[in-house]
């Protein structure tokens, strides 16, 4: 079995992640639509990320947090998502959660 980082999401967390990934795609022009699909289609709101995907996601969420702070909005929900990303543990990916490529 493969070991990846597992993040348990609530529907609100999922919306913040998708919003952050969308903004990162628009700014950098990077092709990270597969990552967005992985987050949207995560079974039982658990997403398994590689270290590269986790790094992209953390930077995207941090950029979104910076935008919220600069516009005067409260970043409390984004802080929760960022904390979940940073404190995620390596887990073995069950067969039913694997995405065949």
Backbone bond lengths (Angstrom), bond angles and torsions (degrees), N, CA, C in turn:
res aa  C-N    CA-C-N  psi(-1)  N-CA   C-N-CA  omega(-1)  CA-C   N-CA-C  phi
1 X - - - 1.451 - - 1.527 110.00 -
2 X 1.279 114.43 148.20 1.452 122.74 -178.02 1.527 109.46 -88.82
3 X 1.333 117.62 143.96 1.460 121.20 177.35 1.525 109.49 -105.99
4 X 1.317 115.41 124.81 1.462 122.24 177.60 1.522 108.28 -134.77
5 X 1.324 116.03 170.03 1.472 120.30 177.02 1.523 109.32 -81.68
6 X 1.342 116.34 129.93 1.454 120.49 180.00 1.519 109.98 -106.28
7 X 1.325 115.10 131.95 1.460 121.63 177.12 1.514 108.06 -122.51
8 X 1.330 116.21 122.50 1.456 120.65 174.25 1.524 106.84 -88.48
9 X 1.329 115.46 130.25 1.461 120.08 -175.80 1.518 110.80 -118.12
10 X 1.305 115.18 150.33 1.457 121.26 165.25 1.528 106.03 -96.42
11 X 1.322 118.73 168.23 1.474 118.93 176.70 1.535 112.93 -57.62
12 X 1.330 117.26 -35.09 1.470 120.04 178.06 1.528 110.80 -67.49
13 X 1.333 116.12 -41.72 1.466 119.82 177.58 1.522 110.68 -60.84
14 X 1.313 116.05 -41.20 1.462 121.20 -179.59 1.535 110.62 -62.23
15 X 1.336 116.71 -41.51 1.466 120.41 178.90 1.528 111.33 -64.27
16 X 1.351 117.02 -42.11 1.469 119.97 177.43 1.525 110.87 -62.69
17 X 1.336 117.44 -42.51 1.462 120.85 -179.73 1.523 111.27 -63.44
18 X 1.327 117.27 -44.98 1.459 121.07 179.83 1.524 110.38 -64.16
19 X 1.328 116.56 -41.75 1.462 120.66 178.77 1.529 110.69 -62.39
20 X 1.329 116.77 -43.13 1.472 120.94 -179.89 1.524 111.01 -66.33
21 X 1.328 117.61 -42.86 1.461 121.49 179.77 1.532 110.21 -64.91
22 X 1.326 116.24 -40.73 1.458 120.36 179.09 1.526 110.85 -62.16
23 X 1.338 117.00 -44.15 1.465 120.53 178.68 1.523 111.39 -64.92
24 X 1.330 117.52 -38.52 1.462 120.84 179.40 1.521 110.58 -65.80
25 X 1.319 117.17 -38.17 1.455 121.70 178.75 1.523 110.13 -65.19
26 X 1.326 116.41 -42.08 1.455 121.02 -178.60 1.528 111.57 -67.42
27 X 1.334 117.78 -37.85 1.456 120.90 -177.04 1.520 112.31 -76.06
28 X 1.326 115.82 -48.81 1.468 118.31 -172.62 1.513 112.99 -92.59
29 X 1.313 117.32 -17.08 1.449 120.11 -177.71 1.516 112.15 73.90
30 X 1.331 116.38 12.78 1.466 120.50 -178.96 1.524 109.88 -72.58
31 X 1.301 114.61 150.55 1.458 120.33 -179.99 1.526 109.21 -92.68
32 X 1.308 116.50 86.01 1.461 120.89 -179.16 1.525 110.86 -121.81
33 X 1.320 115.44 32.38 1.460 119.67 179.20 1.521 111.47 -68.22
34 X 1.347 117.73 -29.25 1.463 120.50 177.28 1.521 110.64 -63.40
35 X 1.321 116.66 -37.92 1.461 120.86 177.43 1.524 110.80 -64.78
36 X 1.321 117.09 -42.09 1.463 120.69 177.84 1.527 110.44 -63.59
37 X 1.328 117.66 -41.86 1.461 120.54 177.05 1.517 111.72 -62.99
38 X 1.312 116.23 -37.93 1.463 121.05 178.96 1.526 110.41 -62.46
39 X 1.332 116.71 -40.50 1.462 121.04 -179.75 1.526 110.83 -71.47
40 X 1.318 117.23 -42.29 1.469 120.77 -179.09 1.521 111.20 -65.80
41 X 1.320 117.39 -41.95 1.460 121.72 -174.79 1.518 113.45 -95.16
42 X 1.316 118.33 21.21 1.462 121.57 -179.13 1.530 109.79 -68.57
43 X 1.345 117.03 121.87 1.460 119.51 178.78 1.526 110.77 -70.42
44 X 1.303 115.70 138.22 1.472 123.77 179.29 1.525 112.93 54.22
45 X 1.328 116.29 29.32 1.468 123.44 176.35 1.532 112.76 58.16
46 X 1.339 116.88 31.42 1.457 122.04 174.78 1.517 107.55 -119.26
47 X 1.316 116.16 122.33 1.456 120.17 179.94 1.531 108.39 -115.07
48 X 1.320 114.87 137.63 1.462 121.98 178.90 1.521 107.96 -109.52
49 X 1.353 116.20 122.27 1.465 121.45 -174.84 1.523 111.48 -120.40
50 X 1.321 115.09 144.03 1.461 120.20 171.90 1.527 108.02 -75.81
51 X 1.317 116.82 171.69 1.466 119.43 -178.97 1.531 111.37 -65.67
52 X 1.327 117.48 -34.78 1.466 120.49 177.33 1.519 111.99 -67.51
53 X 1.330 116.36 -44.38 1.466 120.61 178.00 1.519 110.86 -64.45
54 X 1.335 116.68 -38.16 1.458 120.55 178.57 1.520 110.47 -64.17
55 X 1.317 117.36 -41.34 1.459 121.37 179.29 1.529 111.36 -62.93
56 X 1.327 116.43 -45.28 1.468 120.90 177.79 1.517 110.50 -60.47
57 X 1.328 116.39 -43.58 1.463 121.58 -177.97 1.522 111.14 -66.23
58 X 1.332 117.55 -43.08 1.469 120.47 179.64 1.523 110.62 -62.43
59 X 1.326 117.39 -43.94 1.469 120.19 179.04 1.526 111.32 -65.13
60 X 1.324 117.39 -38.11 1.466 120.59 179.74 1.530 110.65 -66.72
61 X 1.328 117.01 -43.00 1.469 120.56 179.87 1.525 110.14 -67.95
62 X 1.323 117.54 -37.77 1.464 120.22 178.17 1.527 110.95 -65.81
63 X 1.335 117.59 -39.01 1.470 120.58 175.91 1.526 111.34 -63.31
64 X 1.343 116.24 -40.20 1.464 120.07 177.18 1.526 110.55 -63.90
65 X 1.325 116.58 -39.55 1.472 121.50 178.15 1.528 110.20 -62.52
66 X 1.314 116.86 -42.14 1.463 121.66 178.64 1.528 110.88 -62.59
67 X 1.342 116.45 -41.67 1.469 120.12 177.35 1.524 111.04 -62.41
68 X 1.330 117.37 -42.46 1.461 120.63 179.26 1.524 110.80 -62.28
69 X 1.317 117.21 -44.21 1.464 120.59 -178.92 1.523 110.71 -65.06
70 X 1.328 117.45 -42.60 1.466 120.14 -178.36 1.522 112.26 -68.30
71 X 1.345 117.40 -27.30 1.467 119.31 178.39 1.522 112.69 -90.74
72 X 1.337 117.31 1.10 1.460 120.59 175.87 1.512 114.30 87.49
73 X 1.327 118.14 8.18 1.464 121.24 178.34 1.525 109.44 -87.06
74 X 1.322 115.41 156.84 1.455 120.59 178.90 1.531 110.49 -81.30
75 X 1.336 117.85 126.64 1.469 120.60 -177.67 1.527 113.46 -93.93
76 X 1.344 118.81 25.41 1.461 121.17 -173.95 1.524 112.71 -59.97
77 X 1.312 118.03 -45.86 1.460 121.04 -179.87 1.517 112.25 -65.42
78 X 1.316 115.74 -36.63 1.458 120.64 179.31 1.524 110.07 -69.82
79 X 1.339 116.85 -34.91 1.463 120.40 177.31 1.523 110.99 -61.44
80 X 1.328 116.68 -38.85 1.461 121.16 179.23 1.527 110.39 -64.17
81 X 1.318 116.56 -44.13 1.472 121.28 179.46 1.528 110.18 -64.87
82 X 1.319 116.94 -43.55 1.459 121.10 179.55 1.528 111.09 -62.52
83 X 1.306 116.93 -40.08 1.465 121.16 177.66 1.533 110.83 -64.41
84 X 1.334 117.07 -40.65 1.462 120.19 177.58 1.521 111.33 -63.26
85 X 1.325 116.83 -39.81 1.463 120.57 179.66 1.527 111.50 -66.44
86 X 1.310 116.23 -45.44 1.459 120.36 -176.35 1.525 111.65 -69.78
87 X 1.313 117.40 -34.96 1.467 120.27 -176.74 1.531 113.09 -94.49
88 X 1.317 118.05 12.37 1.471 120.18 -179.52 1.521 110.15 -68.52
89 X 1.323 115.13 147.45 1.463 122.29 -177.59 1.517 110.58 -107.25
90 X 1.314 115.32 157.41 1.463 120.26 173.89 1.524 108.32 -74.71
91 X 1.310 115.53 130.89 1.465 122.29 177.76 1.510 108.91 -133.36
92 X 1.300 114.89 154.71 1.463 119.34 173.23 1.517 108.22 -77.31
93 X 1.300 115.47 137.52 1.460 120.61 -176.99 1.529 108.44 -86.46
94 X 1.342 117.61 117.33 1.461 119.74 176.38 1.519 110.50 -64.09
95 X 1.299 115.52 154.09 1.463 121.46 -176.91 1.520 112.01 -57.81
96 X 1.321 117.93 -37.19 1.471 119.91 -176.68 1.534 112.78 -71.36
97 X 1.351 118.16 -17.16 1.456 120.88 179.59 1.526 113.02 -96.16
98 X 1.311 117.58 -8.72 1.454 120.53 -178.74 1.505 111.04 -68.66
99 X 1.303 115.61 138.59 1.462 121.33 177.30 1.510 106.48 -104.27
100 X 1.313 115.61 117.33 1.467 118.85 -178.92 1.514 109.66 -75.89
101 X 1.334 114.62 136.65 1.473 119.14 -178.76 1.505 110.53 -112.61
